[in-house]
Amino acid sequence: MASSNSPVAIITGGASGIGLAIATDLANKGWSVIIADINPQTGAPAAEKIGATFHQTDVSSWDSQLDLFKTTFQKHGRIDFFAANAGIDDKKSIYEETAEELEKNEPGQPFLKVIDVDFVAVIWGVKLASWYMRRNEKKKGGVIVLTSSAAGLYPMATNPLYAGCKAALINFARSVASTYITDKIRVNVICPALVPTAIFPGNLRDFFPEEHITPVSTIVSAYNKFIDDETLTGQVAECSQDNHFFRKQVEYPSESQRWMNEDSGECWDRAYKVYFAKQQEKK
């Protein structure tokens, strides 16, 4: 295993849109960039164009993501940045009553692939990135940025499953950030507003006024804030038009709730210690 002299980035969903924009920016700065995408027809030429490496990856498969991280680490000896950026929309409406459902006169199971890609896969990616970042040869630690969405901050009736996943990413990141920082791993979140990406059905500009479309450059600059500023962890940056808005968690309604969420760690530790001891006794 050779250790790379340049910092190494893995970007899922890197073949187009936001992912390709940050991949291009980092490659231009001399980073070793790995574009991870399910589509080799777009991913391979995109990687070749910017001098990156393409790794075909299905983020909804643990084995596929494991291969991505393992291969990268074996080649470079380090992973410094991970953008958990791959995502899809709802694909099928949860509201729709299909012809098959009406014929059977019973509801069909909702299509939940969006949860596998937009939430479960991100959890796997964070687990994998943190594992290898702890083992970096040159500099322990790294930066993880999750691509959430403005739909994670506000209701989105057209894509409620997507919105639910994106909201979950925000609280997931805030929840793990304080633990991962002990390993010098910073976890942050970006929440883009309306940005032209492959998720949108068709050409965005054919349907929305230009003044309400956020340029991808705004998202790239938010990524760079999180990469460059070592004080930022557990932060959520909403990106709209040309601006970044750092969003805080909701205020505690009482001192009891503040204590429960900030100072009760010792109580939880004791409770889990007793619980796991009892589980061992049963074996």
N, C-alpha and C positions, 0 to 999 in steps of 0.2 A: 504493500500500500504506500503510495507516494503522497506526501503532504503538499497541498497546493499553496503557493505563495500569495495568490490572490484570494479574496473572500469568495465564498461559494453560496449561491442562492438557488433554492428550489421554488418554483412557481407553478402551482396547479392551475389548470385552465389557462395556460400561458400561450395558447396558439392564436388568441385573438383578444380584442377588447382591452379591458383593464390589465389582464395578465400579460399580454404582449407589450403593452405600454411600459409597465414597470420592468419587464425583462429587457426591453430595448434600452431603457434608461440605465440600468445597472451594467449591461454589457458595454455600453459606451463609456462607462466609468472604469472599465477594466475588471469587472467581476467575472468569475466563472459562473455562468447561468445555465441551469437545467430547466428547460420547458417541459412540464409534465402535462400531457393532454391525452384524451381518449382518441382523438382524431389524427392519425398520421398524415392524412392528405393535406391538412392545414398546418399541423404542428411541425412536421419535418422541414418543409420549405421555410417556415417562419424562423425556425432555429438557425437554419443555414444562413439566412439573410443577415442575421444580426451577430453571427459568430457564437451562437449558443449550442447546447447539446439537447437533442430531443429524446425524451423517454416516454414511450407510450404507456399511459397509466389510466386505469379505471379506478377513480378514487373511492367508489362504492365497494371495492374489493380490498379487504385487509391485505391479502397476499400481494396484490398489485402495488399497493402503497409501500409495503415492506420492501419489496424488490427495488422500488424507486429509491428509498432512503439508503438501503444497504449498498446498492450499486454505487450511488453517489459517494457515500462515505469511504467505501473501499478504494475508489479511484482518487479521491481528493484528500482524505484524512481529516476533513472538516466540513461542517455545515454551519454557516453563519446567519443565514436568513431564510425564513420559510414564509411564503405567502399562501395561505389557505384560501384560494381564490375561486376554485372551480365551483360552479353552481348551475342549477336548472330551475325553471319555474314549475308551476303545478302540473302542467301538461294536460291534465284532465280536470274538469270542473267538479268540485265536490257537490255543487248544487244540482248538477244535471241528473235528470231521470232518463236513462237510456231506453232505447226501444226494447232491449233485452230485459231490463228491469221491469218495464211495464208489461211485457209479455208474461213474465214469471210472477208478476205482482209481488215482488220483494226486492229490497235494495241490494245492490252489489257492493262488494268491498271497495273502498276508495283506493285510488292509485297513490302509493306512498313512496315512490322512488325519490321524490324531492326530499324527503326526510333523510333517506340514506345518503344522498349526495350533499345536501346543504347543511346537515347537522352531524350525523353519525360519522361521515367521512372526515369532517373537520376534527372531531374528537380523536380519531385515529391518527390524523396528521400531526396534531399537537403532541400526542404520546410519542410518536416516532421521532419528530423533530427534537423534542426535549431529550430523548434518550441519547441521540447522537451528539447533540450540542454539549451535553455533559462530558462527552468523550473526545471533544475536539483536541487535536494535538497541539496546535499553536496557541489558541485562545479559547478557554472554556466559556461556554455560554453562547448566546446569540439572541436574535430578534425574531419573534413570530407575530405576524399580522393576519388577522382574520378579516375577510371581506364579508361584512354584514350588509346592511342596506338601510336607507331611510324607512323602508318597510318594516324594519325591526324596531323603529321608534314610533311609527304611526300605523293605524289600521290600513289594510290594503284588501278591500273586498274582492278584487279580481283574482288575487292569489293568496288566500288565507293560510295555506300550508307553508308556502314560501315565507310569508310574513312571520309566521310562528317560529320557523327555524331561524330566521335572521334575528328575531328578538332573543331567542335562546342563546345564540352566539354571544350576544352582549353580556348576559349574566354569567355565562360559562367563563368568558375571558376574565371578567372581574373577579370571579370566584377562584380561579387558579393562579392569577397573577402574583398574589402575595406569597404563595408557596414557591413558584418557579423562580422568583427573583433571588431566592437564596442560592440558586445555581447560576446566577447571572444570566438568566433567561427572561427577557421582557416580552410580555404578551399584551398586544393592543388590538384595537378594532377600528376599521373604517366603515362608515355608513354613507355610501354614495347616494346622491339623489338620482335623477334621471340621466343616465349616461348611455351613449350608443354602444351596445354590446350584442353578442350573438343571442342572448336570451330573448331580446325583444323580437316579437313576431313581425318582421318586415323592416323597412327603413324608418327609423325613429322620426326623422325629419319630415317624413310624409304625413305624420299624424299630430305632431306637437309643435307649438311655437318655439322658435329658436331661443327666445329669451328664457325659456324654462328648461333648457337642456344644459347639463353640466359638462364642461369639457373634460376629457380624460386627463388632461394636464393637472387639473385640480386634485385628482386622485393620486397621481404620481407624486405630487408635492407632499401629500399627506403621508404616503409611504415613506418618503425621505425624512420627514419630521421624525417618524418613529424609529427609523434606522439610525439617524444621526444624534438625536437627543437622548442621552443615556439616563435622564431623569424620568422619562416617560414609561410607565408600565400600568396596566389595568385601565388605560384611557380609551375613550370612545370619541372619535372625530367624525362628526357629520360633515359631509362635503357637498356643498350646494353652490352652483354657479362658480364663482371664483374664490369662495370662502371656506374656511374650516371653522367649525363650531365644536368646541370640546364640551361634551354633554356629561353632566354629573348624574349620579344615581339619585333616586328620590330621597327626600329628607325623611329621617326617622320621626314617627309620630309621638314617640315617648322615649324617656331615658331607658326604660326597660328594653325596648326594641334596639336601641343603640348598643346596650350592654350585650344583648343576646347575639348580635351580629359582629361585634368587635372585641368583646372581652370574655366570651364564654368558651374559648378554645380549650382551657384546662378541663372544664366540665365534660366537653365532648370527648377529649382524650381519655379521661378516666372511664367514661361510659363504654367506649369502644374497647378499651383494654379488658374490662370485665366481660363484655360480650364475646370477644374473640377467645378469651380463656375458656369460657363455657363451651364454645364451639369445639375447641380442641379436646375438651374432656369427653365430648360425645363421640369422638372418633375412636 
